[in-house]
Amino acid sequence: MAFAPATLAADVTDVGYFDQQAMAGIPRFVAAERQLKAYGDGLNREYAARVRGVKNQDVQARIMQEYKNKMVDKQRELIAPLSQRAQIAIASVASTRNLSVVVDKQIVIYGGQDITQNVIDLFNGVGDPVPPVNTPPPSSIGFVDTSQINTLPKVKQAYADFQKFNDDQRTAFQQKMRGAKSDADRQQLMKDFQKSMDDKRKQLIDPLSDQTKNVIASVARKRGLILVIDRQSLIYGGTDITTDVVNGLK
Amino acid sequence: MSVCAAALLATGCSQTTSSPSSGGTPVRGAEAIGYVRMDDLVKKHPLYPELSRLDDDMQALQFKQLAASGAAPSLPPDQLRKEQAEINKEFAAATERAKAALKAKQDEYSKREAEAIRDAIGSAGAIGGAPGAAAVGNSVNSEFKTQARSVQAGAEKNLDAYRKQLVAHDNAALRALQNSLNESAARTYGTKSEQVQKAEADFALAQAQADASERVALNAKLSNLVLDDATREDARKQLNVLDHKEADGLAAMKNRDSATLAALRKQLRDSTSAELDRQAAAMQAQTLAKINKRESDVRQQLVTQINALPVPGPNGGPMIPANVSPAVRDKLKALHQKYQDEFTKDANVTVAQFNKTRDELQKRMALITGVDVGGQNASSQQLDALEKQRRALYDQMLSQIEREVKIIAARRGVGVVLSQVMAPSGGVDLTDDAEKDIESLHE
């Protein structure tokens, strides 16, 4: 096992975590969600009335997109200011407690500083939370934005090929199932379908997955990081190595 | 071993410093960051076969749905709605046509029977000189009795069906109640069991944390290569004492908890059984009262119905003389039977035609909406239930694993442990140690 250089040894007291589910239960978020749902229900009714007489699928799709955009706009209007306030509250608490990284509670099994209640108190406070002056200190925990990796041409191509294979296999499977005469036949068809999917995954996806893991590990070692997590599990701080990983995969 | 490495080990100044722990695994410096490969740990959990079985069941259901969805040609939603409405309309029309045809046939055969009876009585009067009206009256009385018996039998049949329906309903309600009580008891037991396990884990964790500094110091001492044998042996003994102290404390607690859980299980079983008996008795009393009331109502209705039975009279049908000869009576019976049989035969043709139309319409509906819509819904519900079951089981496994990992982390002086790590380039991997502890849960 390779270890991080001594100079970048992890100071575990600078790792915090935050419970995002607790945040969703805050009255302001709940009220905004309720408002958004009511708005969405209204849009659904409006959409159903508008497409009732429309036969052309392109026109239907255009109308659908129009309503989706409306929903996104409303979401931005209602939720975005609250999310921004929450982000500032998290940054402020993290800065006050000298945390270099705050992760989602779901990935923490032991230790770390729970900042959930402090953040909620600050969020619910009367005035606006003040953003910290300093950026978070360098962290020995890195993160990768996997959505950016998924946009790489070879990754996209592999997933598209896998999806096409999946669609073809499903169609063939459905046809064969119609002709199956016994439960034993059907069981066998299911097994065959599953095996073909597993084999294809091993052929198309697993090599890419292994390559990605190796590149991430290599970049992490070079940057002296101890662990690397997915961007989705990160709340604040951390060391972003996405660009290095993307370059390493090209 | 190189001099440099020996020096590092002796001073314990590096993060990589390691020494055998009581379990034979290396101990890193305190306050390191650790991680576990949760997927691997889940596979080692004693409940993993159950989780796997649920996964297989869910996959089989998904396959079933996939196969079923492929059997139906897809129609655009608008066209589908239109086709469904058309079929429903045709079905309603066919039902109405069948009803009207049966009513017309019934009227037609009643009319023909009445005319035939009138003719028969007329010709009997002409032939015999004595009309035999009394005999006809007897025949009518006999018919009346038959009808009365038929009404009574029908009422008894209905009452019996009602009784069976109530009993079936009670049985179903009792089964549901039993399930609900069992589930509630299982939840109570599960919660207590979870609390007990958590308390045990907390106790073990607290012990491990209390002894952590002493343990780390002893391990550091043992990693010193220049340590004399006696001191080394002494340090080992102290480590063993620590291990035994922790194990004995935990074992005593587990024994107490086990007795508590056994008592709770008995108490829950007794209370569930008592509650079930109580509810069953109440339900049976209610059912009995309902049946008694229905019996009384039926008796009342029966009297009303029998009183209202039509007796052919001057305006209701052919005038039947008081006495008819046995021959005429037989002829009238034969006539009645003849028209009854003809009507039944004719009506069966109409019913068969209707059934054929209904089957064709059902086939058309199945073709456009997908095969076995009811079956698909049932599969979806089953899938939801399995998913819920799987989630609960997975959460239970996860919390047990997390408890074990916490204890290991405390023993090994690891400050933070994360799961779902993409690339562990330098953290402490606690997976192997956790696997051993989780495997011991099998015992």
Interface residues (C-beta under 8 A of the other chain):
Chain A: M1 A2 F3 A4 A6 A9 A10 D11 V12 T13 V15 K55 V103 Q106 I107 V108 I109 Y110 G111 G112 S140 I141 V144 R170 T171 F173 Q174 Q175 M177 R178 R186 M190 F193 Q194 K213 I216 A217 A220 R221 L225 I226 L227 V228 I229 D230 S233
Chain B: S14 Q15 T16 E31 A32 I33 G34 Y35 V36 Q59 A60 F63 L66 A67 S69 G70 A71 D78 E402 V405 K406 A409 A410 V414 G415 V416 V417 L418 S419 Q420 V421 M422 A423 P424 S425 G426 G427 D429
